[in-house]
């Protein structure tokens, strides 16, 4: 598994929900997913499991 796979998968899990959101539905679930993605990435860097550039690449790949 690539070092950035966990972060990119978390980012990809967030986007489909954003696109299929019901009209008038609150964005709380989307906001929670974005926060989760950012927290997971930050903890990977703080714990020394990945370099910041790996996490950044995962975020960008997940957002694509």
KARA-V291317 format. One record per residue. SS is DSSP state (a for helix, b for strand, c for the rest). Layout:
# KARA-V291317
SS  SS
This chain:
# KARA-V291317
c  c  c  c  a  a  a  a  a  a  a  a  a  a  a  a  a  a  a  c  c  c  c  c  c  c  c  a  a  a  a  a  a  a  a  a  a  a  a  a  a  a  a  a  a  a  c  c  c  c  c  a  a  a  a  a  a  a  a  a  a  a  a  c
